Amino acid sequence: MTLDNLMQAEKRTVGVKQTEKAVAKGNALEVYIAKDADERVTEKLAELCEEKAVKLVEVETMHELGRACGIHVKAAAAAILNP
């Protein structure tokens, strides 16, 4: 399952804004975006990942992504950070 890496990551971000900041600074190794998230919210992040050549992984639901991050709420995006 693709979320195993995220669940086992020592350092990660949760949320679109924090993930965008990490990608912009070059700290993100892999970014996860939920397919059911509002595209207007995640579009800029997806473009930034392409621009910075950061691997982008699509996850089925925001609920699934939140659970993988160890939180009890939905998450539109998350990232694994450089250790």
C-alpha positions as CSV (number, residue, x, y, z in Angstrom):
1,M,0.0,0.0,0.0
2,T,1.3,3.4,-0.9
3,L,0.6,4.9,2.5
4,D,3.0,2.7,4.3
5,N,5.9,5.0,3.6
6,L,3.9,8.0,5.0
7,M,2.9,6.1,8.1
8,Q,6.5,5.1,8.9
9,A,8.0,8.5,8.1
10,E,9.9,10.2,10.9
11,K,9.1,13.7,9.7
12,R,6.0,14.7,7.7
13,T,3.6,17.5,7.1
14,V,-0.1,17.4,7.1
15,G,-2.3,19.9,5.3
16,V,-2.1,21.8,2.1
17,K,-0.4,24.9,3.4
18,Q,2.3,23.2,5.4
19,T,3.0,20.8,2.5
20,E,3.3,23.6,0.0
21,K,5.8,25.3,2.2
22,A,7.9,22.1,2.5
23,V,7.8,21.6,-1.3
24,A,8.8,25.2,-1.9
25,K,11.7,25.0,0.5
26,G,12.9,21.7,-1.1
27,N,12.2,19.6,2.1
28,A,9.6,17.3,0.7
29,L,10.6,13.8,-0.6
30,E,7.1,12.6,-1.5
31,V,3.7,14.4,-1.5
32,Y,0.3,12.7,-1.1
33,I,-2.9,14.3,-2.3
34,A,-6.4,13.0,-1.7
35,K,-8.5,12.4,-4.9
36,D,-11.7,13.6,-3.2
37,A,-10.1,16.9,-2.0
38,D,-11.3,20.1,-3.7
39,E,-9.2,20.6,-6.8
40,R,-9.1,24.4,-6.2
41,V,-7.3,23.6,-2.9
42,T,-4.8,21.1,-4.2
43,E,-4.1,22.4,-7.7
44,K,-1.3,24.8,-6.7
45,L,0.4,22.1,-4.7
46,A,0.2,19.6,-7.6
47,E,1.8,22.3,-9.9
48,L,4.5,23.0,-7.4
49,C,5.4,19.3,-7.1
50,E,5.7,19.1,-10.9
51,E,7.8,22.3,-11.0
52,K,10.1,21.0,-8.2
53,A,10.2,17.4,-9.5
54,V,8.7,16.0,-6.3
55,K,6.9,12.6,-6.5
56,L,3.2,13.0,-6.2
57,V,1.0,10.1,-5.0
58,E,-2.8,10.2,-5.2
59,V,-4.7,8.7,-2.3
60,E,-8.4,7.7,-2.7
61,T,-9.9,9.7,0.2
62,M,-9.1,12.5,2.6
63,H,-10.3,10.3,5.5
64,E,-7.7,7.6,4.5
65,L,-4.9,10.2,4.2
66,G,-5.8,11.7,7.6
67,R,-5.8,8.2,9.2
68,A,-2.4,7.4,7.7
69,C,-1.0,10.6,9.3
70,G,-2.3,9.6,12.7
71,I,-5.0,12.3,12.9
72,H,-8.7,11.8,13.5
73,V,-9.7,14.3,10.9
74,K,-9.6,14.4,7.1
75,A,-6.5,15.6,5.3
76,A,-6.3,16.9,1.7
77,A,-2.5,16.7,1.5
78,A,0.6,15.4,3.3
79,A,4.3,14.9,2.6
80,I,7.3,12.9,3.8
81,L,10.1,15.3,4.7
82,N,13.9,14.9,4.5
83,P,15.0,13.5,7.9
